[in-house]
Amino acid sequence: MNNQDMRNSRNIRIRDLQNLNAKQQGDRRSQFAYGFKRLTGSNWLSVAITCLVSLGALSINLPAKATSDVFDPNQVQPQGEIIESDHGVAKVKLANPSQLAPLIVDDLVMQDRQQLIQSIDHSLRYIRTNSAAQKYPVAGISRNQVERSLLRLKQLVQTVPTAEALSVAIAREYDFYKSVGLDQRGTVHFTGYYEAVYPASRVRTNVFKYPIYSLPPGFRSWRSPHPTRAQLENGDLLKGQELAWLSDRFQAFLIHVQGSARLQLPDGSVMSVGYAGKTNHKYTSVGAELVKDGKMKLEDVTLQALINYFAAHPQELKSYLQRNQSFVFFRATNGSPATGSLGVPVTAERSIATDKSIMPPGAIALLRTNLPMQVPGVDSTVAFEDQFEFKPVSRLVLDQDTGSAIKGAGRVDIFMGTGSLAKDRAGLVNTDGELYYLILKD
């Protein structure tokens, strides 16, 4: 994913947000809220801004089979006293900070301890770069605070005997900064993304004829606005910049959406590609365009539904794809793992993508939502919706990526991994929940 369209937001105080009518506040397709609430042993601090946005994601997915034990943020919110200041900042004093510990037990940490440690190391590598120095401070959080927080979490993950012990230590040692979410109440909408594996060729053939491109020389000096997708695909500006060729136009487009892929070449070797840059046009959702034109119902739009639609209507594919004027360029990554916008590898179910214009890059976060899990003992002969069930999770993650469709504090994309299972699960993630950033106390 890695597409970066996240700038030029308008600052608005919370007291202005509270004047928005109920329809505006409830319409998640037209408004996102940006910002944090700081949750500590004694207070929350909340700051928010809003902007108008489109539907955002490529597709809006139907839920998998639900379980009876489903995450409900309304039932587990920490309780406290809300105090309003003169500066539009909401402050909440927690009645009982220790109530956090049982709510943040990481459901995966005892199974993938080493992967989590590696993901922390990737964030540490980024946070020590000049690029990170230029990004911070973010939302009142300094680069030094993030580095200290990462180092301490690594120590804890290496040494704690149980997930419960880790949650107790985190609740004791860290301040929690909560995203204000879509509604200034902390509701965050989660989707999933993955690294695809597609057949491809380094040269054009009768089968492989849809290219992805490397970043052209002189791209940084292109005049604004940049050429549109249609202008780039129909013209000669990118001639000679073809990095690889795919057999399917929609698959080539999906690499633009996902930001990276593994390409299975005819000789049996595998080529990996990752994000190198993008034009300055905003992202437009193909699924949203089909809904707008009455070609699909909103509740029917999934990635597989889009694939099926364009297979049945191939004459419409090019025109719909070119409605998304944004265009992504790639680089060969020489077998490296999928890499996020920070230039470090992303880790399955441990890396997230957020709006980096407002969220702290490389920082530790805790997400609480429902994720689709494969039902044990089932196979592909079972109906797809019966192969998965949603289960509530609390998960320590690292904020290491971004995306064109990920705008505002109310949107988070979770990296689900590489391959077909990751694709299936990512396509089902369409859930609400909460997001907290963890900052070590002074």
C-alpha positions, 0 to 999 in steps of 0.5 A: 500500500504506501500511497501518500495522499494525506495533506492539506487538512483544515484545523478545527477545534473540538467545540466546532466539531460538536456543532456538526449536525447528527447527520454529518457526524454519523455519515462515515462516507463523508467525514472522518475525524482526526486526532488523539485522546491521551489516556493516562492514569489521570487524564485524556487529552483530545484534539481533532480536525475533520475533512471531507473524503470519498469512500476510500477503499477499493472495496467494501466487504461483507462480514464473515461468519460471526461468533457470539463473542464479538468485540463491542467497544461500548461495553469496555470503555474505561470510565472517567470524569470528563472536564472541558477546558477553554481551548476545545480540549477534552480531559478525562480523569480515569476512575481506575487506571488498573482497569486497562490491563485485562482489556489489552491482553495481546491474543497473539504475543505468545505465538509470534514473540520473535516476529513482534520483536523484529517489527519493533526493531524495524521501527527502531531502525526508522525512528533513528533516521533523518527522515524521522527527525523531520517528521517529529514531533507529531500530536505532541509526541517526540521522536525520543519518546517513541524510541524510548517506548520501543526500547522498553516494549522490546525488553518487556516482550523478551522477558515477560512470561505471559501475555497477561503479565505483559498487559499489566506492565504496559498498563503500569508503564505507558500512557495511552493516546487514543485516536478520536476516530470517526466520531470523536468518540474513538470509533476507528474503522479497520480494513486489511491489506496483503502482499499479492503473488501474481504471474508476470514477466520481465518482458512483454509477450502476447500473454503478459502485456499490462505493465507496472512502471519504475519511477521515471527520471526527473519525476521530482521535478514534474509540474503540478498537477501531475499527468493523470492515470489515463494520460500516463497509460495512453501516452509515451511518457513512461516508455522504457520504464516498464518494470514488469508485465502482467497478464491481467490489467486488474491485477496490475491495478491491484498492485497499485492499491496494495503497494507491493507484490511478489511476481512469479516469473516464467522461469520459476524465479520470484521477483518482488516489487515495492512502492517507489512513489506516486503522482499527486492525484487523490485516490478514487475507489473503483468500488465506490464508482460502480456503486455510484453508477448503479452497477452494484449495491454497496452491500455487495461490493467485495474484491471478489465481486469486483473481479467477477464484475470486470470478468463479465464486463471487460469492456468497462475495466479500463475506463473504471480504472482510469477514474482513479487518477492516482498512479503508483511507481515501483522498484524491484526489492530483490526478494526483500519482504513487503515494505511499508512507506517508512522504508522498513519491512511490514509484518503480518498482523503486526504492522498497520497503515495510518494517515501519516500527516497526523499519526506518529510514524513508527510508533507502538499502537494497540488495536482492539477490534474483530478479525476473521480467523480460519475455522479449523478443519474446513477446506475450500469445498466449504462455502467461503463465508463458512470458512472464517469467523470473526473473533475479538482481538487486542493486538500490539502493532507498529505504525509502519505504512500509509495508503491513499485510502487511509485518511484521518484518525478513523481509518486503519489498514492492517497488513495481513501477510502474503498469499492467498489466505492473507488475501481472503482474510484481508478482504473480510476485514471491515470492522470497527474498533479502537486504536491507542498509541503507547508512549512510555511515561516520563 
